[in-house]
Amino acid sequence: MPEEHAEPKDRSVARSLMRLWPYVRPVRAQLSGAVVVAVVASCLGLVIPFVLKWMVDGPVADRDPGGVWLGALYLLLLGIAEAFLFGLRRWMVARPLAAVEASMRAALYRHLQRLPVAFHDRWPSGQLLSRGTTDLMLVRMFLAFPLIYLVVNSTTIVVGFVVLLGQEWTLGLVLLVPVVPLMIACSVFEAKYSLAARRAQDQVGDLTTVVEESVLGIRIVKGFGRHRSQALAFRALAQRLRATELDKARLLAGIWALITTIPELAVGAALVLGTIEVADGGLSAGTLVAFLSTALALRWPVESIGFLLAISQESATATERFFEVMDVAEEESAADRPAAGSPSGGPAEDAAGAGGMVFEGVRFRYPDAAEGSAPVLARIDLRIRPGETMALVGATGCGKTTLTALVPRLHEVTSGRITLDGEDITAMPRERLRELVSVAFEEPTLFSASVGENVLMGAEGAGEDELRRALSVAQADFVHELPHGIDTQVGEQGLSLSGGQRQRLALARAVVGRPRFLVLDDPLSALDVHTETLVEAALRSVLRDTTAVVVAHRPSTVMLADRVALLSEGRISAVGTHQELLRGNAEYAWLMSGAGSPAGEDTYPGGPGPTDDTLGANAPAEEGSSL
């Protein structure tokens, strides 16, 4: 995982939570109103001791039942007003805070769609899911309760102590004695609880990842009888999370005990001293009752400090985790990066006149690759002429899929450039680039939507005619036999369909928009030979109208292409027709023969290199050769 469950260092809770301001700003008026209402409701509770003082020193001392009933009526009205205001506060914040949570979740989702593929390769989906669900729920809870009550309770405590000091300043000083030890205890608690809160929320993300993988991979789990090992893995993570939650509970119990015990001792001391003063005649009984009632009214604001600090820590951690994703830079737009120059040092426009798809000095290394490691693609020089289909052939792991992913800029080239009809792809807006280039990956991904919606995802604005044509090209007419035809829901990941059916729908999605450039990554690998023959026949008519690169592993797929490029050790080692390479290149002949290597390896076992007849990667840029 990218952050490696790092412990927070020198973290400011306030600074973390202040980052929520752009999302909270639209509802600041409602929140401010709720704070005012809650402060008024809390301060009403401090009026009750004054009513008690009046009752004790007045009607009770004078044995006036009418006065006692009047005082009771005042207390009832104060209680009803306080309850009404607290209910009003909750109603005032419910809708705006739901809007804040929704806007943050929408912003996170939009941002995830704009992050580079390299980010999604590194981050477990469960961690992203927990940030968009559990973490945002914690943020909403903080805004709805702890944020308001940190202000309300702080105000209540300050006003309450002013009242206490005004009633009897000597007893008020006794209640101020616990302030220093409580501040020290809260500081220690905050530091320890922040570590436990971060650890717990990261572990929730890990647990979510395991659950998601187990559900999506349920066929593998059942097929290999691995339910027990998966259950053990889940149990181990769940026990780690349980241990962390128990650590949090112990910390919270400890601070709660201190916050409860120390003030109670101070109240007991004040009660003893106050009783002595009443006995000596220095203090009225009503004043002592009012003083103790005020002190007891401050119990909840004081005791809630630990609870509010705990939720604030968890919310600060949730906010950090949210912004860890939001702070990742999105894919650069064309305006963000300068146009690439010619890698060979010549003017950039030397290749601009070349049509089709041109790879010029392309190098690629994954961003998280070890320093000093060899690049996946060392130097790719290749030209695919307008309207030409180029098959890309090479041993497993040589970088064919990586090379095709560079065309729609799913990954960014490390150096060099790629041009489409003479225009550098880095100078194009991504929206335009991905309208020009259509892709079909070896692993077909379908969404929880209808068959038609999955196919039409390949071309915005395409209609019924384009859909039927694409299904015909991909030999996907099986969709008409599904329960609801093209409106049939295919289910999550399309697992209700066979592998070949999913692949045909992915191919239909690639060709539905009649793209100018087509990138196909072994698009027929899951088809039986009869269906493959039908698809190839229909696909030839599509390929005549587009410039295409097709990753191929079988001779039947290679025969779709006009020419073949052999990728070896990160370079294009040979370019030519299928027959030319069969005759003149031993590695290509070995790959196409399907014969195993003497050593049982998956890579070319050796043999004579390319002959003089082979069109090499570093040959002059002429028609029929690579750059």
Buried (B, 14 or more C-beta within 10 A) or exposed (E): BEEEEEEBEEBEBEEBBEBBEEBBEEBEEBBEBBBBBBBBBBBBBBBBBBBBBBBBBBBBEEEBEEBBEBBEEBBEEBEEBBEEBBEBBBEBBEEBBEBBBEBBBEBBEEBBEEBBBBBEEEBBBBBBBBBBEBBBEBBBBBBBBBBBBBBBBBBBBEBBBEBBBEBBEEBBEBBEBBBEEBEEBBEEBBEBBBBBBBBBBBBBBBBBBBBBBBEBEEEEBEEEEBEEEBEEBBEEBEEBBEEBBEBBEEBBEBBBEBBBEBBBEBBEBBBEBBBEBBEEEEBBBBBBBBBBBBBEBBBEBBBBBBBBBBBBBBBBBBBBBBBBBBEBEBBEEBEEEEEBEBBEEEEBEEBBEBBBBBBBBBBBBBEEEEEEEEBBBBBBBBBBBEBBBBBBBBBEEBBBBBBBBBBBBBBBBBBBBBBBBEBBBBBBEBEEBBBBBBBBBBEBEBEEBBBBBBBBBBBEEBEEEBBBBBBEBBBBEBBEEBEEEBEBBBEEBBBBBEBBBBBBBBBBBBBBBBBBBBBBBBBBBBBEEEBBBEBBEBBEEBBEEBBBBBBBBBBBBBEBBBBBBBBBBBBBBBBBBBEBBBBBBBBBBBBBEEEEEEEEEEBBBEEEEBEEEBBBBEBEBEEEBBB
